[in-house]
Amino acid sequence: MTPNRTDFETRLTLAIDAGSPVVSTALARGGKVVAERQGPSGRSSQGLVQMIDALLSEVDADIGEVGGIVALRGPGSFTGLRVGLSTCLGLHQALGAPATTLTTFETLAAVAPERELIVVAAVESIRQSWLIQRFRADDIPEPLSEARSVTIDQLAAEDADLLIGFGLSDLSIVDEGKLRAPVLDAPPLAGPALQLLRRKGDLEWDPSGLVRPLYLQAVSATPPAAPTR
């Protein structure tokens, strides 16, 4: 189901990012973000639903007025991504509203303040590693590489105009002057996701990503050992 231009102008579009260190939700109408909410990373769908309810109350609307849903599919927190995507899938099925996904990488790149910058979108991974992807900044960021995992020292050596991610300015390599590129700490991403979706246009609606989280990393937990007799 693809929304028409009237849908964009009169109905609400909901964005959810539950996989980042800052969980965020946002609503847009007519291409303009009208409300945003954010909070610390959570592990329950109930908490996310409560955030969505508070967001709708802020604009005096109910869930039936949502005419489109966009979710960030990662990479990010395993638990957060599962919670966010399953919540969006449930809303998509219950409301019959069109849904789609964006990657965290492309949404981070869309935050770049200027066009033509070479930016590295960075997501903290496990065991002191980072997942990164290079882009040329534009209204719709142009990917210049595949995503890959790097060490903290390799991240510091990235040759780019800008590194964008959560918590980059808190890294010790910043204080030690090891970074080759300046850093930009990411804002909550639900609002930028709505803006990027609008620039991409009507043909981007595709709910298949709601069941295909982008992890790009191995599960850090190990199965329990077999019981001994």
C-alpha positions as CSV (number, residue, x, y, z in Angstrom):
1,M,0.0,0.0,0.0
2,T,1.5,3.3,-1.1
3,P,0.3,6.6,0.4
4,N,-0.7,9.4,-2.0
5,R,0.3,13.1,-1.7
6,T,-3.0,13.8,0.2
7,D,-2.0,11.2,2.8
8,F,1.3,13.0,3.4
9,E,-0.3,16.3,3.8
10,T,-3.2,15.3,6.1
11,R,-2.2,12.2,8.0
12,L,0.6,11.6,10.5
13,T,3.8,9.6,9.7
14,L,5.4,7.9,12.7
15,A,9.1,7.2,13.0
16,I,10.7,4.9,15.6
17,D,14.4,4.3,16.4
18,A,14.7,1.8,19.2
19,G,18.1,0.4,18.4
20,S,20.3,3.5,19.1
21,P,21.6,4.5,22.6
22,V,18.9,7.2,22.5
23,V,15.5,5.7,21.7
24,S,13.4,8.2,19.8
25,T,10.0,8.6,18.2
26,A,8.7,11.4,16.0
27,L,5.6,12.4,14.1
28,A,5.4,14.4,10.9
29,R,2.5,15.9,9.0
30,G,2.8,17.5,5.6
31,G,6.5,16.8,5.6
32,K,7.0,18.8,8.8
33,V,8.1,17.1,12.1
34,V,5.4,18.2,14.6
35,A,6.5,16.3,17.7
36,E,9.4,14.3,19.0
37,R,10.1,12.2,22.1
38,Q,13.3,10.5,23.3
39,G,14.6,8.5,26.2
40,P,17.4,6.1,27.2
41,S,17.8,2.7,25.5
42,G,15.0,0.3,26.7
43,R,14.2,-3.3,26.5
44,S,10.4,-3.5,26.5
45,S,7.8,-2.9,23.9
46,Q,5.5,-1.5,26.7
47,G,7.9,1.4,27.3
48,L,8.1,2.1,23.6
49,V,4.3,2.1,23.2
50,Q,4.0,4.4,26.2
51,M,6.4,6.8,24.4
52,I,4.2,6.6,21.2
53,D,1.1,7.3,23.3
54,A,2.7,10.4,24.9
55,L,3.8,11.6,21.4
56,L,0.3,11.3,20.0
57,S,-1.2,13.0,23.1
58,E,1.2,15.9,22.5
59,V,-0.4,16.6,19.1
60,D,-3.9,15.7,20.3
61,A,-4.2,12.7,18.0
62,D,-4.9,9.0,18.2
63,I,-3.2,6.0,16.7
64,G,-5.8,5.7,14.0
65,E,-4.6,9.0,12.5
66,V,-1.2,7.4,11.7
67,G,-1.0,7.0,7.9
68,G,2.6,5.8,7.6
69,I,5.3,4.2,9.7
70,V,9.1,4.2,9.3
71,A,11.5,2.3,11.5
72,L,15.3,2.2,11.7
73,R,16.4,-1.4,11.1
74,G,20.0,-1.0,12.4
75,P,22.6,-1.7,13.1
76,G,22.2,-1.2,16.8
77,S,21.2,-2.9,20.0
78,F,19.9,-6.5,19.4
79,T,17.1,-6.1,21.9
80,G,16.2,-2.6,20.9
81,L,16.0,-3.4,17.2
82,R,13.7,-6.4,17.9
83,V,11.5,-4.3,20.1
84,G,11.3,-1.5,17.6
85,L,10.7,-3.5,14.5
86,S,8.2,-5.8,16.1
87,T,6.2,-2.8,17.4
88,C,6.2,-1.2,14.0
89,L,5.2,-4.5,12.4
90,G,2.3,-4.8,14.8
91,L,1.1,-1.3,14.1
92,H,1.5,-1.8,10.3
93,Q,-0.7,-4.9,10.5
94,A,-3.2,-3.5,12.9
95,L,-3.7,-0.2,11.2
96,G,-3.2,-1.2,7.6
97,A,-0.8,1.7,7.4
98,P,2.1,1.6,4.9
99,A,5.5,1.0,6.5
100,T,9.1,1.0,5.5
101,T,12.6,1.0,7.1
102,L,15.8,3.0,6.8
103,T,19.2,2.0,8.0
104,T,20.8,3.7,10.9
105,F,23.9,4.4,8.7
106,E,22.0,6.4,6.1
107,T,20.0,8.3,8.7
108,L,23.2,9.3,10.5
109,A,24.7,10.4,7.2
110,A,21.6,12.5,6.5
111,V,22.4,14.5,9.6
112,A,25.5,16.0,8.0
113,P,25.3,19.8,8.0
114,E,26.6,20.3,4.4
115,R,26.3,18.6,1.1
116,E,29.3,17.0,-0.6
117,L,31.0,16.1,2.6
118,I,32.6,12.7,2.9
119,V,31.1,11.4,6.1
120,V,31.6,8.2,8.1
121,A,28.5,7.0,9.9
122,A,29.6,5.1,13.0
123,V,27.6,2.7,15.3
124,E,29.3,1.3,18.4
125,S,29.4,-2.5,18.3
126,I,30.8,-5.1,20.7
127,R,34.2,-5.7,22.2
128,Q,35.3,-2.1,21.7
129,S,34.7,-2.2,17.9
130,W,32.6,0.1,15.7
131,L,30.5,-0.6,12.6
132,I,31.0,2.1,9.9
133,Q,29.9,3.1,6.4
134,R,31.1,5.9,4.2
135,F,28.8,8.3,2.4
136,R,28.8,11.4,0.3
137,A,26.4,13.8,2.1
138,D,23.4,15.0,0.1
139,D,19.6,15.3,0.4
140,I,19.8,11.5,0.0
141,P,23.2,10.4,1.2
142,E,25.2,8.4,-1.4
143,P,26.9,5.3,0.0
144,L,30.6,5.1,-1.0
145,S,31.4,1.7,0.7
146,E,29.9,-1.3,2.2
147,A,29.5,-1.4,6.0
148,R,32.4,-2.9,7.9
149,S,33.7,-3.5,11.4
150,V,36.7,-1.5,12.6
151,T,38.8,-1.2,15.8
152,I,38.8,2.1,17.7
153,D,42.3,2.8,16.2
154,Q,41.0,2.2,12.7
155,L,38.1,4.5,13.4
156,A,40.5,7.2,14.5
157,A,42.5,6.8,11.3
158,E,39.4,7.2,9.0
159,D,40.1,9.9,6.4
160,A,36.8,11.8,6.0
161,D,35.3,15.3,6.5
162,L,33.2,14.2,9.4
163,L,32.4,11.2,11.7
164,I,28.8,11.0,12.8
165,G,27.6,8.8,15.6
166,F,26.4,8.5,19.2
167,G,28.9,9.3,21.9
168,L,31.9,9.9,19.6
169,S,33.0,13.0,21.5
170,D,33.3,11.0,24.7
171,L,35.9,8.6,23.2
172,S,39.4,8.8,24.6
173,I,40.9,9.0,21.1
174,V,39.2,12.5,20.9
175,D,41.0,13.8,24.0
176,E,44.3,12.2,22.8
177,G,44.0,13.9,19.4
178,K,44.2,10.7,17.5
179,L,41.1,11.4,15.2
180,R,41.9,12.4,11.7
181,A,38.3,13.8,11.2
182,P,36.1,16.0,13.3
183,V,33.2,14.4,15.1
184,L,29.5,15.2,15.3
185,D,27.5,13.5,18.1
186,A,24.2,12.3,16.6
187,P,20.9,13.8,17.7
188,P,17.9,11.5,18.3
189,L,17.3,9.9,14.8
190,A,13.5,9.6,14.6
191,G,13.1,13.2,13.4
192,P,15.9,13.0,10.8
193,A,14.5,9.7,9.6
194,L,11.2,11.4,8.8
195,Q,13.0,14.1,6.9
196,L,15.0,11.6,4.9
197,L,11.9,9.5,4.1
198,R,10.2,12.6,2.7
199,R,13.2,13.4,0.5
200,K,13.3,9.9,-0.8
201,G,9.7,10.1,-2.0
202,D,6.6,7.9,-2.1
203,L,8.1,4.9,-3.9
204,E,10.3,4.0,-0.8
205,W,7.5,2.3,1.1
206,D,8.4,-1.3,1.7
207,P,7.6,-3.2,4.9
208,S,9.9,-6.2,4.3
209,G,12.7,-4.6,6.3
210,L,10.5,-4.9,9.5
211,V,11.4,-8.6,9.6
212,R,15.1,-8.1,8.5
213,P,17.0,-6.2,11.2
214,L,20.5,-5.2,10.2
215,Y,22.8,-6.5,12.9
216,L,26.2,-6.8,11.2
217,Q,27.6,-8.3,14.3
218,A,27.7,-11.6,16.1
219,V,25.6,-12.2,19.2
220,S,27.9,-11.6,22.2
221,A,26.1,-14.1,24.5
222,T,27.1,-17.8,24.6
223,P,24.7,-20.7,25.2
224,P,24.7,-22.1,28.7
225,A,26.9,-25.2,29.3
226,A,25.2,-28.5,29.5
227,P,24.4,-29.5,33.1
228,T,26.7,-32.0,34.7
229,R,25.6,-35.0,36.7
